[in-house]
Amino acid sequence: MIRFIQALLILSFSAGIRGADQTKPVLSVSQQSNYDVVRKYVSDHYTDVFRNASGELEFPYLVPAGPYEQCWDWDSVFTGVALLDFGSAPYLAGSMMNFFQQTNLSTGDVTICVDPTDPHPSCSSRNDSDAVAAHAKPLLIQGALIAAQAMDDFDQFRPFDDAMEATLSYWNTTRRDPTTGLYSWHDSMESGADNLATWSCPSSRSDCWVEAGDGDSIASSDVMTQLAREHLAYATFCETWAAASARGTKDTDLEAKAIGHRSAAAEVVATMNKWLYNNDLGRYMAFNVTSQTAVLNNVYLMGIPLWGGFATAEQASRIVQSLFDSAVGMWSRYGIRSTSSKDPLYSNADIIYPYSNWRGPIWVNANAMLAYGLAAYGYQEQALEICHRVTAVLANDIVTTGTWHEAYVSSPPPLNLNQNASNGLSFSAPQSSENGTALAADGFLSWNTLGYRLTSDIAMSVNPFDFGLGPALQAALSRPV
C-alpha cells in the first residue's frame, strides 16, 4: 500500500507528454479514484482466473475469464505477472507446465492454447480449414522463469527441459527465413493481434487466405522480441540448474547450453535491428519474408523491442517521438492504439469473430508492454501518462458496465454536424463504437488485471518482466547500429 501511495504521488506530478495531445479522457469517475476502483475490482475478482488441474491439464492453470475457458499462452504470462501479489505464481507455473506437457518433443509443436476438454485444440483456425493450428508464442519459458523466480523453485521445471529445447528448436526449423534470418508468424491469429493491419489477410478464418502465399509470411518485432527473451530465459534456467548441480560442481554441459542460447538471443536481436528497424522512419516495422518487402503500416509493434530492452538509446528516442507524434496516429485520449488512426484499415468495430479487433482499439497488454519498455529507457513521464489513461479506461468500464472487456475504443466522439437542428449546428449523439467505451468479451479479466500494479510499478521503477540481458548483449546494444 505504501508503494502504491508513493506511486500516486509521483503520478500527480506527471505533466503529460510534451508536444503531444494533452486532452484527458472524459470519464465518469475522478482520475484520482480510478486506481482504487481498478485495484478493488482485481481484489474482488482475481480468483475468477484460477483453475485447478482438470481433464487434459495436469497442473493448475490460468484462464482469461469472460468467454474464454482455455489456458492461453500470453494471457497466462500477463495474468500470472499481474496477480503475483495474489498468489498466482503456482498457477502461472502450472500453465507453462501444461504447455510443456503437451509439446511434441520431436517437432516442438504446441498449440496457442491448451484445453482441459480437448487434447488437440485448434484455438484459431476454422474447424474445416487445412491450415495449421496456431503455434504457441515464444513466451512459455520466460513465463516459467518468472514463476520460478517468484516461487524460488527452479527445479520444478527440470522435467520439462527437453520440452523447452524443443519449443526453441521449432522456430529455427520451421520459421526462420534463410535470406534474412528473420522469424515469422504463421498468421496474425498466432501472434495474438488477431487482425493487425500488417496482414492483408489475417488467417484461415478469412476466405482470402491462401496457405502457400500467406502462411509464415510476416516477420515483426513481437516474434523477434519474444524469441530473444525466450533464449535468455532458457539460458538463465541452464545457469541456475548448473550452479545447483547435484554433483556438487557446476554442470559444464548446462553452462555450454546457456552460453549458446545467450548467443542465439544476441543474433535474434541483431537480425531484428538490421531488418525491422527503419532508420528513415525511426521505428520498427514488419517485413514480408515471402515477397521480401517491407510492411510499413504503423502499429503498436513499433515500440515492442523496448519491452525486451533490445533497442539502442538512439532508437528508443526516435520510437518515443513516433508513438506520441499526432502525425503518426498512435497516441489517443485512451492510450496507444493498436493500429494508427491514419491507416486505411483503421477501425474501432465491435467484433470478436472471426477476429478480435486489433486495427485501432486500445489493448491493455500492448499498452503495458510499451509502458514498461518506455520506463526502462528513462521515459517514465510518458510511461506514466499511458498508465494514467489506460487505468482511467478500465475504471470507467467498471463504473459504467460493472465488468471488463477485452479492448477499448481509441477515438473520441465524432463531430457530426447536423444542419437541420433548430440552432443550425449540433453534435450527434456519441456512438458506442466511437466514444472510448468497451468492445467485446464482457467479463474478460486476463491482462487487464495488470491495471492493479502497472502504475505503481512504473512510478517505482519496477519491471516484473525483466530478467536481464547479460553483459554481451548489453554491450552490443550500447554500440551504434
Disulfide bonds with the S-S distance in Angstrom:
Cys113-Cys123 1.87
Cys201-Cys208 2.01
